[in-house]
Amino acid sequence: MRVLFATSELFPLIKTGGLGDVAFSLPNALVELGVDVRVVVPAYRRVLSNVDQLRVLGWLALADGREVRILSATHPAINFTLLLIDAAPLFDRDGLPYTDDQGHDWADNQIGRASCRERV
């Protein structure tokens, strides 16, 4: 079996609450059962500064014409394949995934929400 998880948080790289813990624990439990697991997470500045063996796998063209890089990386605490979506205008900034350093929502938070609604 092969499983792909997509998450906005992943302990120990980026975490604001319980999602980061589950996004780490569940894939690890599945790996122990012999499942081929990959986890994809945004390449937040904080994530990039805490991973090793960063490698570019390719590029993905988005519907609006922008391109994002797909990266792979390792971390000593992570025993599954780690993939990163590198969209610098959205993720290369200080703060947390959903808010800036002052706790205010990022002005572009709706981009991800709108994209998800269009696909449902």
N, C-alpha and C positions, 0 to 999 in steps of 0.2 A: 504494500500500500504506500502511496505517496500523498503527502498532505502539504498544502501551502497555507500558511497563516499570514494575514495582512493586518497590521496593528499600528497604532500611533504611539504606543509606549512599549518598552521592553526593558525589564530589569536585567542587568544592573546598568544599562546604558542611559535610559530616560524613563522616569516614572513620576506620576503625579498622584497616583492612588492605586487601587486594586487591579486595574487593567494591566499594568506593567508586571505585576506579580503573576497573574494568570497567564499572560502572554509568554512568560518565561517557563513557568512550571509545567503547563500542559504539553508543550512541545518536547520538553525534556522527558516527561513520563512516557510519551509516545516513542521517542527514540529508544528508551530502555526496553520497549516491547518490540523493537525491530522495525519500526516505521521509518521511512525516508521522509524527513521533515525539513521544510524550508520556511523561514520566517522573513517577511519583508517589512521594513520599517523605514520611515523617512530619514534621510541623512541630515538630521539636525546637527548644528555645530557641536553640541555637546556629545552626540553620538560619534561623529567623526574624530573627535579628540580622544575617544576612549577605545577605539578598535585598532586591531593590528592587521597586517597583510592586506591592506586595501588594494583592490584590483578592479579595473574597469572591465565589465562584461559586455557592455554595448550601450546603445542609445535607443530611446523610444520617442517617436514623434507623437505629440498630443494633437487633439482635434483642432485646437486654437493656433497651431503652428509652432508652439514651443517644443523644445526637446529637453528630455531629462536623461541623465546618465543612470545606468543600472550598475551598481557596484557590488562586489562581494567583500566580506571582511571576516575577521576572526576575533574572538575575545576568549580569554582563558576560562571564563565561567560558562561559556555557551558551547554546547556539544551538538548543535544542529547547524545546517547551512544558513548563514546570515546574509540576506540581500538588502541593499539600501537603495532608495530612490533619491537621487541627487538632483533636486530642483532648487538651486541656490536662492532665487528670489523668495521662495516660500519657507525655506528651512534654515538658511545660513544667517541666523540672527540670535541675539541674546534672549533669554527668557525661557519659557516653558512651551510645550507644544501648542497650547491654546491661548496663552496670554503672554504679554510682554513683562518686563521686569517690575512694572508698577501694578500688575494684576489686571490690566485692561485687555479685552479680547483683541486679537490681531484683526486688523481691518479686512484682511483677505480670508478670514475663516469660512466665509460663505462659499468660496470656490470649491472646496471639497464637498460641502453639503449639496450644492447645486449639481455637481458632477454625479454624486450618488443618486440623487432624485431622478436625473435624466435616464439612468440605467435601470431603474426599478420598473 
